[in-house]
Amino acid sequence: MFRRKPSERRPAAASQRADGQAGFTLIEALVALAVAAVCLGATGILMAKNNRTVRQIDQRLALVSTLRKVEVALPDRKSLAGASLSGEMAGSAWAVGATPVADPSPPTANKTPSDWTPQLVVVKVRGPSGSLVELETLRLVPRIAQ
């Protein structure tokens, strides 16, 4: 139906040889292999970095889990006052320190002292790899009668 004129013929492809057979040259094949190698190398680097990040997150979650277990097992308010505790749990070393917090407001004549004293409680957990998780919180303890 539609015929092309001889002048409208498509130009020959760059990889087509003079004898009419098509194919890749050795340089084209080497360039393709080099591009594939670069892509695979970049993918390998990303996968290695991803694996390291996942390991770090797993270690951090294990430390936070241990920290929560230590926090839940803390002694009652009176026993913890001014105490320093330490131990080991799930392969991680932990330490708990409790210190009273001074009232920062200036004393006044008509101010009645509170029945409670704030106490700073610091819980630290160090994992086998040396990473550290620390939690600082306040606890109210009954004021000791003077």
Backbone torsions as a table, in degrees:
resi	resn	phi	psi	omega
1	MET	NA	-64.8	175.9
2	PHE	-101.4	126.0	178.0
3	ARG	-118.3	142.1	177.9
4	ARG	-85.3	148.4	174.2
5	LYS	-79.9	153.1	-179.4
6	PRO	-57.8	-27.5	-179.3
7	SER	-78.2	-13.8	-178.5
8	GLU	-95.6	10.8	-179.1
9	ARG	-65.4	148.6	178.6
10	ARG	-70.0	146.3	176.5
11	PRO	-70.7	154.0	-179.8
12	ALA	-68.4	143.2	178.5
13	ALA	-66.0	155.4	-177.7
14	ALA	-65.2	-27.9	-177.4
15	SER	-92.4	4.6	-179.4
16	GLN	-85.7	130.0	-177.8
17	ARG	-80.3	168.5	-177.5
18	ALA	-64.7	-28.7	-178.4
19	ASP	-84.3	4.1	174.5
20	GLY	95.9	-4.9	179.8
21	GLN	-90.1	137.0	-179.6
22	ALA	-95.8	153.6	178.3
23	GLY	172.7	174.2	178.9
24	PHE	-94.5	145.4	173.5
25	THR	-83.4	166.3	179.6
26	LEU	-62.1	-39.3	-179.3
27	ILE	-66.1	-40.9	178.3
28	GLU	-62.7	-40.7	178.7
29	ALA	-65.9	-40.7	178.3
30	LEU	-66.3	-39.4	177.8
31	VAL	-64.1	-42.2	178.1
32	ALA	-62.4	-41.5	177.5
33	LEU	-65.6	-38.9	179.2
34	ALA	-64.7	-43.0	178.1
35	VAL	-63.0	-43.1	178.2
36	ALA	-63.1	-39.9	179.5
37	ALA	-65.2	-40.6	178.5
38	VAL	-64.2	-43.5	179.1
39	CYS	-62.9	-43.8	178.7
40	LEU	-65.9	-38.5	177.8
41	GLY	-63.7	-43.2	178.7
42	ALA	-64.8	-39.4	178.0
43	THR	-64.8	-40.5	178.1
44	GLY	-62.6	-41.1	178.4
45	ILE	-62.8	-43.9	179.2
46	LEU	-63.7	-39.8	179.3
47	MET	-66.5	-39.9	178.7
48	ALA	-64.3	-42.5	178.9
49	LYS	-65.3	-39.6	177.8
50	ASN	-62.5	-42.2	178.9
51	ASN	-63.5	-41.3	177.8
52	ARG	-62.4	-42.5	-179.7
53	THR	-64.0	-41.8	179.0
54	VAL	-62.9	-41.4	177.9
55	ARG	-62.6	-42.2	179.3
56	GLN	-64.1	-40.9	178.7
57	ILE	-65.3	-41.5	178.0
58	ASP	-61.1	-43.4	178.7
59	GLN	-63.5	-42.5	-179.6
60	ARG	-63.3	-43.8	178.5
61	LEU	-63.1	-37.9	177.4
62	ALA	-64.4	-40.4	178.4
63	LEU	-66.3	-42.2	179.6
64	VAL	-65.2	-38.0	177.5
65	SER	-63.5	-43.4	177.0
66	THR	-63.6	-41.8	179.1
67	LEU	-60.2	-42.5	179.5
68	ARG	-65.2	-38.1	178.1
69	LYS	-64.8	-41.0	178.3
70	VAL	-64.9	-42.7	-178.7
71	GLU	-62.9	-40.6	179.7
72	VAL	-66.7	-33.2	-176.8
73	ALA	-87.5	7.6	179.5
74	LEU	-61.1	147.5	178.3
75	PRO	-69.3	171.6	-179.0
76	ASP	-65.5	170.6	-173.0
77	ARG	-55.9	-44.7	-176.2
78	LYS	-67.2	-39.2	-178.6
79	SER	-72.2	-26.8	-176.3
80	LEU	-83.3	-18.6	-174.9
81	ALA	-55.0	116.2	177.3
82	GLY	69.1	13.4	-175.5
83	ALA	-89.3	159.1	173.2
84	SER	-133.2	114.8	-176.5
85	LEU	-118.2	154.1	175.7
86	SER	-154.9	163.5	-180.0
87	GLY	177.5	-164.8	179.5
88	GLU	-136.9	138.8	179.7
89	MET	-147.4	130.4	177.5
90	ALA	54.0	37.7	178.5
91	GLY	78.6	4.7	-179.9
92	SER	-116.4	138.6	177.8
93	ALA	-86.0	137.9	178.7
94	TRP	-129.2	155.7	177.2
95	ALA	-145.5	141.7	178.6
96	VAL	-126.8	129.3	175.7
97	GLY	-125.7	140.0	179.8
98	ALA	-130.8	127.4	178.7
99	THR	-135.1	141.7	177.9
100	PRO	-68.5	147.5	178.5
101	VAL	-104.6	127.5	-179.7
102	ALA	-73.4	148.0	177.4
103	ASP	-72.9	118.0	-176.4
104	PRO	-77.5	-13.5	-178.5
105	SER	-77.3	145.2	179.4
106	PRO	-68.1	144.3	-179.4
107	PRO	-69.3	141.8	176.2
108	THR	-125.2	160.1	-175.5
109	ALA	-69.3	-37.4	-174.4
110	ASN	-96.7	9.9	-179.4
111	LYS	-85.6	125.5	177.9
112	THR	-90.3	136.2	-179.6
113	PRO	-67.0	146.0	179.2
114	SER	-75.0	156.5	176.8
115	ASP	-81.2	-4.6	-176.1
116	TRP	-124.6	146.7	175.6
117	THR	-119.8	129.6	176.5
118	PRO	-72.6	143.7	-178.8
119	GLN	-132.6	128.1	178.0
120	LEU	-82.5	122.4	179.1
121	VAL	-113.8	123.1	179.7
122	VAL	-115.8	121.5	177.9
123	VAL	-112.3	124.5	178.8
124	LYS	-121.8	136.6	176.7
125	VAL	-128.8	124.8	178.0
126	ARG	-113.8	125.4	-178.3
127	GLY	-80.2	171.3	179.3
128	PRO	-60.8	-28.0	-179.9
129	SER	-82.0	-6.6	-180.0
130	GLY	99.3	-6.1	179.3
131	SER	-71.8	149.5	-172.2
132	LEU	-126.3	137.6	172.0
133	VAL	-123.2	134.3	-176.6
134	GLU	-131.1	138.7	178.1
135	LEU	-126.9	127.3	174.4
136	GLU	-114.8	131.2	179.4
137	THR	-146.4	163.8	176.9
138	LEU	-109.1	140.5	173.5
139	ARG	-126.2	143.9	175.2
140	LEU	-95.2	129.0	178.1
141	VAL	-119.6	148.1	179.2
142	PRO	-62.3	137.1	179.2
143	ARG	-68.0	136.3	178.7
144	ILE	-77.4	128.0	-179.2
145	ALA	-65.2	132.3	-178.1
146	GLN	-106.2	NA	NA
